[in-house]
Amino acid sequence: MSPRFVVLGPPGAGKTTIGGLLAERTGLPFRDTDEDVVASAGKPISDIFTTDGEPVFRALEEQAVADALATHDGVLALGGGAVLSPVTRQRLAGHTVVFLNVGMAEGVRRTGLSSARPLLAGVSPRATFKALLDARLPLYREVATVEVVTDDLSPEQVVDAVLDRCG
């Protein structure tokens, strides 16, 4: 078993929205590893960060991705930081990995600098978002087989672009 599409990108890129639409369009099941982490931990991601710390969250995330890559045969959305794990990046080799690229201004607008996104909370959320993009962009591109810039596209247009490029 192997996912038909693995969708990833930074916060605000539309991973869950696009993943769900892509699954609907292709008649495939949809799975989000962030939901898997919440289910396994029994608490929201923001609580995991607050009470257990980012390293605990990243370990749970790495395991959730490994499990999903081995058992899910539909569309799989990964959390924005999943690519930080070298093990996860290795596991993504051979999969159709769709990188949903969003610029900083659009990403900030879409996320609303939400407190539900623990890595964006803090003194300077815009600077934090920029640093996050700067650090992760090369990692997203390292694992991606397809890149779609989402800034000026509707969700339906993004799905069209993914399907056009993944034939």
Residue pairs with C-beta under 8 A, 6 or more apart in sequence:
1 70
1 71
1 72
1 73
2 69
2 73
2 95
3 31
3 68
3 69
3 72
3 73
3 74
3 75
3 76
3 95
3 96
4 26
4 28
4 73
4 74
4 75
4 96
5 19
5 22
5 26
5 28
5 74
5 75
5 76
5 96
5 98
5 162
5 166
6 69
6 76
6 77
6 78
6 92
6 95
6 96
6 97
6 98
7 15
7 18
7 19
7 22
7 75
7 76
7 77
7 78
7 98
7 100
8 15
8 77
8 78
8 80
8 82
8 83
8 97
8 98
8 99
8 100
8 140
8 143
8 144
9 15
9 80
9 99
9 100
9 101
9 102
9 140
9 150
10 80
10 102
10 107
10 129
10 132
10 133
10 136
10 140
11 80
11 107
11 110
11 111
11 117
11 119
11 120
11 129
11 132
12 102
12 106
12 107
12 108
12 109
12 110
12 111
13 80
13 100
13 101
13 102
13 107
13 150
14 100
14 102
14 110
14 150
14 155
14 158
15 32
15 77
15 78
15 80
15 100
16 32
16 34
16 77
17 155
18 77
18 98
18 100
18 150
18 155
18 158
18 159
18 162
19 30
19 32
19 75
19 76
19 77
20 30
20 75
21 155
21 156
21 158
21 159
22 28
22 30
22 75
22 159
22 162
22 163
23 29
23 30
23 74
23 75
24 30
25 159
25 163
26 75
26 163
28 73
28 74
28 75
29 72
29 73
29 74
29 75
30 74
30 75
30 76
30 77
31 68
31 72
31 74
31 75
31 76
31 77
32 76
32 77
33 61
33 64
33 65
33 68
33 76
33 77
33 78
33 79
33 82
34 45
34 61
34 77
34 79
36 64
36 67
36 68
37 45
37 48
37 57
37 60
37 61
37 64
37 79
38 44
38 45
40 60
40 63
40 64
41 48
41 52
41 60
43 51
44 116
45 57
45 79
45 116
45 118
46 115
46 116
46 117
46 118
48 56
48 57
48 60
49 57
49 118
49 119
50 118
54 118
58 81
58 84
58 85
61 79
61 81
61 82
61 85
61 88
62 82
62 85
62 87
62 88
65 78
65 82
65 85
65 88
65 91
66 87
66 88
66 91
68 76
69 76
69 91
69 92
69 95
78 88
80 132
80 136
81 119
81 136
82 88
83 89
83 92
83 136
83 139
83 140
83 142
83 143
84 136
84 139
89 139
89 142
89 143
92 143
93 143
95 145
96 145
96 146
96 166
97 143
97 144
97 145
97 146
98 144
98 145
98 146
98 147
98 148
98 162
98 166
99 140
99 141
99 143
99 144
99 146
99 147
99 148
100 148
100 150
100 158
101 137
101 140
101 147
101 148
101 149
101 150
102 110
102 149
102 150
102 151
103 149
103 151
104 126
104 129
104 130
104 133
106 150
106 151
107 129
107 133
108 125
108 126
108 129
111 117
111 120
111 129
113 120
113 121
113 125
113 126
113 129
114 120
115 121
119 128
119 132
120 128
120 129
120 132
122 128
140 147
141 147
145 166
146 162
146 165
146 166
148 158
148 161
148 162
148 165
150 158
153 161
